[in-house]
Amino acid sequence: MQYISTRGHPDRKRFCQILLEGLAPDGGLYLPESYPRVAAATLASWRELPYHELAFEILSLYIDDIPADDLRAICRKTYTAQVFGTPEIVPLKQLEDGVLLQALSNGPTLAFKDMAMQLLGNLFEYELARRGEELNILGATSGDTGSAAEYAMRGKRGVRVFMTSPKGRMSPFQQAQMFSLQDANIHNIAIEGVFDDCQDIVKAVSSDLEFKRKYRIGTVNSINWARLMAQVVYYFAGYFQATSSNAQQVSFAVPSGNFGNICAGHVARMMGLPIGRLVLATNENDVLDEFFRTGVYRVRGSQDTYETSSPSMDISKASNFERFVFDLLGRDGAKLRYLFAQELVAKGAFDLSADIARAREQFGFVSGKSTHADRLATIRDTWERFGTMIDTHTADGLKVGRERQLPGETMIVLETALPIKFAGTIVEALGREPDRPAKFAGIEALPKRVTELPADAGRVKDFIAAHCA
Ligand SMILES: *Cc1c(COP(=O)(O)O)cnc(C)c1O
């Protein structure tokens, strides 16, 4: 399997070459040069596999430069009931006829990003050992991504994590999750500023190419193909649990921000998994809903990006979206380069209204939007009618999934986080605190390991240099 850039660069790369990289050299995103099609007999033979074996089968289609036994061992070590809470790893729960929740948030940080990041940690450790190299991961987080990265990389040989976050702006639970880690290779840096300051620092450090090379700076952001590929697996696992034969179809409702999660659903559908429709849910930050309604992709500035009660979906431009546009426009790299490197940069928008009908008909996409009032109502309704407590992001997915559901359609709503991570809104909706998994009892009281620094890239560089000895 070879990988290509969405912007038409002539290079072809193999999986392990793109594993530790971010963007392609032309600024595009990596994608496999074609999607492997899963034949009906193969799909049937996967139906009863345990999750780690299903992961191995799917990953094998995309990775041909890791020996099969090694890849099998990596999958087995990653997807265990001990780490993810149940033998099914991603169990389904029926709410009512035709509406199911798929639990993706029972990993170490209680959000679905663990599903991919835990695999990434093991792949990084394996590949770095094979090369005899080290990697220093530098990131910026306002919550879920940073903690998922730290829990995936803690204790891994050859990897250090330097994670910046805006001082005092994460929820107390999220701060406790990250800052209580005592592993020597995990470094929390609280920046005196806002999330944008953290992102600016990461950009400034990464664009100092000499520093980047000398200290082997890398990232684990959501454009990494390996993360997306890992997420493809749970669409298959959800499908198999919801159906008894491959003649059946299901649809998925996906709370979306950077378009990573739903893009994995798109890849699964392109591989031949019988997915009817992919229902994309946004919150008040509705860049993607606007696109799927009108065909116009209009990114927003940070002053037009709202802080909402589903904060992991507060995005102004969706970093994985380019992958879908590549497929929608018949994989025309030159056209993608024009749209993303010129039109979008010059005008902040592009118009694909001539193509948008195909996004629905050929690719199965539909969308909708959910507001704070919708979240409160959905959380309350789900609790009162089914005794199930859902988080704010999942509520956005459930609200839009129901709104778009057709008669007879089976809708699997992806649960992307547990309610304990967003306790404030749960209390507002239900007047009671969410349940806390036992392993997180009292974490706010644990000793914290964090360094506070001013919003100054130079000071962050000094800190990295001092901890890479
Ligand atoms: C990251 C995240 C999302 C958005 O997922 P994308 O892949 O960025 O679309 C939704 N919900 C939660 C809880 C998240 O952490």
The ligand as an ORCA input file, in Angstrom:
! r2SCAN-3c Opt
* xyz 0 1
  C     -12.305     15.287     19.451
  C     -13.716     15.134     19.901
  C     -14.807     15.273     19.016
  C     -14.631     15.672     17.560
  O     -14.043     14.663     16.797
  P     -13.364     14.983     15.374
  O     -12.644     13.766     15.012
  O     -12.445     16.164     15.617
  O     -14.462     15.347     14.437
  C     -16.092     15.041     19.503
  N     -16.291     14.723     20.799
  C     -15.284     14.592     21.679
  C     -15.597     14.270     23.092
  C     -13.960     14.781     21.271
  O     -12.952     14.660     22.155
*
